[in-house]
Every structure is written in C-alpha cells, then in structure tokens.
Amino acid sequence: MTAPLFDSVPGFDQPIAVLKHCHDKIRKQLTTLQNLLAHLVQHGNTADAQQAAKAVLQYFNKAAHLHHDDEEQDLMPMLQATATGDDAALLATLVPEILADHQRMDQAWMSLRPELDAIAAGTGTQLSAHGVRDYVAAYQAHMSKEEGQLAPMAKRLFSAQQMEQLGTAMQRRRGIAPEAPAAGQPDAAAVLAAMRTDYVQSSLNETDVLADPIAQFQKWFAEAVKAQVLEPNAMSLSTVSPEGKPSSRIVLIKQFDERGFTWYTNYQSDKGQQLEHNPHAALLFFWGELERQVRIEGTVVKTTAAESDEYFNVRPVQSRLSAIASQQSAPIADRAALERNYEAVAAAVGDAQPPRPAHWGGYRLQPERIEFWQGRRSRFHDRIVFTRGADGQWSMQRLQP
C-alpha cells in the first residue's frame, strides 16, 4: 500500500478530529515561537524572524480563539447537557479549569503580542523568554488535558446527530456554509447570521482612560497610526436632512484639538446643505485592526476663512483644481464631462496657484459626547463614554455592552 504524500485534513463531519488537528497546528506555532526566541538571541531581528513573528501573530490572534470558542460555546455545553454520573462529576471540575486556562492564556498572549508586533514590524528585538516559556507550558498542559479527558468523553457520549450539530456550528463560526442536502441549497441566511468575529486583543478599564477625552483620542489615534491601521484618519460622518432622513459617508479628519474635530469639503454638497439646516452630526472612527471604535456627537460650525485658506493651499495642485471643477453631489452626464470641467479649470488657472473657491472650506464638530469602545470576547465589550456638561467639564461613565 502506497503511503500518502501528506496528512489529510479531517472534515467537519469529524469535529473532534478537527479540534485535534487544531491542537497540532497550535503545537507547530508554539515551536515556531520557541525557535524565534532562540533566533533573536543568535541573529537578531532578520527577515526570517519577522516572518516567524507574523505567522505566530496570525494564528494566535484569530484561529486559536475560534478553537476556544468551539469548546466554550458548543463542545462543553453539549457535553454538560449529555453527561451523567461520573462523567457529569468530572465535567463539574474540568470545565471551570478549561475556562480558567483560556482566560490565563489570553492574558499571557496579550503580554507577548506587543513584542511580536514590534518584531514583525522590524522595530523590536525583545521577546520575553519567561513569557514564551510560560505560554508554551500552559498551552501544552491545557491541550493534554483536553485530549486526555474532554475529547474521549465526547467520542464516547455524542450521537451521530450531536457530532453533526457540533461540526455545523464550527463551520458557521468560520463563515463556512455547511453542506446542504443534495436537492437543496445552502442556507445563506443561517450562514450570515452565524458569521461573527470574537474580539480578543485588549481591554478598556476606567483606570486606563485619560481624564480628558481629547487626550484619550490622541492616545488611541497615535496607537492606530503605529499599528499601521488602514487610513486611521478616515471617519464616518452622519448628518440629517431637513426631512429627518440620516445620511453617512466617509471623510478624512485633518485636525483635532480641544476645539473639536475638523474636516474639509464642498459647502454646497449634500452634507453641506444638511449641516446648514441641522448642525448636529456624529462621527465614527473604526480601527478594526485594533478592535476599537470611537463615537463622537456634537454641533458643527464652519472653520474661519483663514483656516480654510491655509489648508487649501497645502493640498496637491490637482486636488485644488478638482475642488474648483467639481460641483460635489450634483448630477453630471458622464465621466468625460467631468474630465472636461477639470481640463477647463486647469487651462484657466495655468501656472498660477489655484485659489480656494468660496464654496469649499472646513467644518469643525464641537464634541458633546465621546464614546471609546474596545471589542471584547463574546460581545461583552468595554464602553467608556464622556459627556460634556453645561459648565464645559467632562464626566466619564461606563456603559453596558
């Protein structure tokens, strides 16, 4: 009999085997982590070290937590509902231990992760030997416990229908459509409803937050820039029409300080006309890579003409010409007509500096409410909100998720 060229990956019709396969991948990443520690000591932060750090980060930031959720949300509850006698007595002790293991490993990972982030980015060389040793040892003991007690119990107690139920839940957690009956179609609605990402990177306690919300925003914004979040200055701006209909769009923040949050646009655009009728608006920053969002509500005012001139004059020339040529939000026949408008403006301006048109300038949202949101596991998020009082002072409060 010819030996297979590679090990086959079990399907979700064998969910316990899939969980064991996850353990095998965890062991490989733990070995990579140990090898990285030795490599840094001998060779420093090389390209190989950066690739190794990225591989470890990719796995333990996401895949490992899906595995934990398989156990916490499906495997162990199903076992507790099925087991009796000695099995039930064992689970009464084992389940709290496994949950505590998951929490300890999450905390240990949060300590290692910033060091690995820096190594992956090529800016750091430090990796805690003590932290790696404890993390590896904790995971190895944890997996041995599950493989020696939890998995054999599931194999012994679960019916074929329960195995199918477990495998289906694991697929949906990963956004995979379970196989439909031959005559049917995949249940797209059920797959969509089951799609979810658990947030595991950080936490937000009252003691972590600065007393001034603008300073706290500055801290988080700097961390988003450092983490190379895609366009950290992008924010959703929501306004309301005179008829009470809300609209949202993405704009780019250009300045923030104690006066508020500033962006620039066409005053005659849809958002400009809506702000003219109703100056109340909301901003939303979402930094998915850090599992964070900031919600800001307040009243909008125009910046001074001098401020608008100053920013307009440092924009690229092509952007200034575009601002003159475009009647933002107004219909136009086609792209060619838009290009002709631009060419006409460019020809008229020539080599001169394009002047800021009167219909273009800045808006500043003066904040009255700022909420800092940090994603947490199982949708049990952290929410800290600041509200400005009539005296101009900020008060802070925790909100339930």
DASULUR-V544150 format. One record per run of one state. SS is the DSSP state (2 for helix, 1 for strand, 0 for the rest). FROM is the first residue (numbers start at 1). TO is the last residue. If there is no record, write none. Layout:
SS|FROM|TO  SS|FROM|TO
This chain:
0|1|11  2|12|43  0|44|46  2|47|82  0|83|84  2|85|121  0|122|128  2|129|157  0|158|159  2|160|173  0|174|187  2|188|194  0|195|205  2|206|208  0|209|212  2|213|226  0|227|233  1|234|240  0|241|245  1|246|252  0|253|254  1|255|257  0|258|259  1|260|266  0|267|269  2|270|277  0|278|279  1|280|287  2|288|290  0|291|291  1|292|302  0|303|304  2|305|312  0|313|316  2|317|325  0|326|334  2|335|349  0|350|359  1|360|374  0|375|376  2|377|379  0|380|381  1|382|388  0|389|393  1|394|399  0|400|401
